[in-house]
């Protein structure tokens, strides 16, 4: 799982104030420190504003899957405003992830019981069992570039048994699949 933002474009601008290098570095460090679990950040914009004794900071995160998260905070100190807005952004990111995970989590108490049926071999034609298998259905599956943790999240959010994806880290086609022990497996092809 990726735990740090890599080459994240962060734009720090000032409104009614010229942004000093230490202030800009502090804002960039805080945005880069956001945990990358979900949603994955594509671009970040930080706007710092000063009006008399009010110092405000606004952050807009453009994330994967067309998600945009924004927050603002206002205090009497610019660094405190940046800290508060980063706390708000982190809470909103966790809230969004929790909402997605709850929608796709199986509900407890909804277990269906199916009656067991036993069939005899008398009615089966054993000659059909030796026949060659044939393709019954063909399905086109879009292969998207993503990291392994994003593919695992896609697998958890869907009812499929596997997800085929283009691994952005090693530039190969990989497969993430559900295991019988409720774990997750990854297939990485090796060409010899």
N, C-alpha and C positions, 0 to 999 in steps of 0.2 A: 504494500500500500504506500502510496506517495504521501509523505508527511510535510513536504515543503513546496512552496510554489516555485516553479522553475521558469525563469525569463518572463515573469508576469509584467505586462505593461501597466505601470502605475503613473497616472498623471496627477500632479499636485499643482493646483492653481490658487491664487489669492484674489479675493474680492475686497477692495478698499485697503489692501495691505500688500506689501512686497514680502514674499515668502523667503525667509532666510534659509541658508543651507542646513543649519542644525534642525530647524523646524521641519524642513522637507525630508531630511534623513529620518527623523523621528516618525513622521507619518508613514513613510515607505516601510520602515522596520515593522511598524504595527500592522500594516496591511499584509506584508509578507509573512507575519507570524500567525495569520489566521489558519486554523487547521483545515486541511484539504480533503476531509472525508467526503462530504457531499453538501451542496453542489460544487462542482469544479469551477474555479474562478477563471475567466478568460481575460477580463480587463477590469481595472479599478480606476475610479476617478475620485480625488479628494479635493474639496473646495473649502478653503479657510477664509473666514470673514471676520472683520473687526469693525464694530460700530460703538463708539464711545467706550463704555466699560463692559460691553458684551462681546465675547469671543465665541464664535460658533464654528463648528466643523460639520461638513456634510460628506457622506461617503456613498458612492453608487458603485455597486458591483454588478458587472455583466457576467453571468455564469452560463454553463452549459445547459442545454435543453431549453433555451430561451427564457431563462430565469433572471430577473433583475431584482436586486435587493438594495434598498436604500434606507439610510437613517441619518439623523442630524442630532446634535447636542449643542447646548449653549451654556457657558459658565463665564467666570471672570478671568480665567487663565486658559490660554490656547492649548497647552499640553494636557490639561485636565479635560478640555472639550474633546480632544483627539482620543483620550482614554475612554471617555464615556461613549463616544460614537462607536468605537471598536467593540465595546461590550455589547451594545445594542445590536450591531451587525452579527456578532457571534451568536447571540440569542436567537436572532431571526433565522440564521442558517440552521441552527439546531432544530428550531420549530418547523422549518420547511422539511428537513430530513425526517423528523418524527411523523409529520403528517403523511409523507409519502410512504413511510414504512408501515404505518397503521392501516392505510388503505389496502395494502397488499399482504398483510399478515393473515394467516388462516384464523378463522373465528373459533373460539373454544366452545365446546358443547354442541357443535353441529356435526356429530358423527353419524353417518348413515350405516345401517346394518343391512347387508344383502344376504338373502337366504342362500344357503349352500346347495348346489345341485350337482349330482354325479351322473355322468353320461356313460353309456356302455359303448363298447367298440363294435357292436353288432351292426349298427346302421352306417358305419363309416366305410368308405371305399378306400382301401389301403393303397390302391394304385395311384390315387391322387397325391399321396404323401411323398412319393418318389419323384414327382414331376419337378422340373426346374422352376425356381422362383421367378416371378415376373414383377415388373415395376407396376404398382397399382396407382401411385400418385406421385407427381413431381411438384415440388414447391420451390419457388425462388425465394432466397433468403438474403436480405441486404446485409453486407458485411461492412460495419462501420469502424473507423479507427477510434480506439479507446484504450485506457489502461485496464489492468486486471481488476482493480477494485471497482471500477465503473461497470465492468462486465458482470461481476458478482452481484452488484446492486440491481442491474437489469434482470439477472436471473431470479433474484429474490422478488422483484416486482412483477414477474410474469409467471404463468403457470407452465411454461416450457420446461423440458428436462435438460436443455443445453442452450448455450448462446455461442455462436460463432462470431469472432471479431478479429479485426486487424490490430494486433498489439502495437501501440504507438511507441513502446519502449524498445522492442527489438525488431520492429518492422516485419513481423511474420503473422500468418494466420494462426490463431489459437482457438481452443474450445474450452469453455467453462461448463461443467456439468454437475448435476445433483448426484450425490452418492446415496447408497441405501441407508447409511448410518446418519443421514441428515446433514452430512458435511458437503463440502464443495471440492471438486477436483478440477485441475487445469491440464489440458493436453497441449504440449508444445512440440510441434514436429521438428525432427532433426534430420537434415538431409545428409546422406553420406556419399 
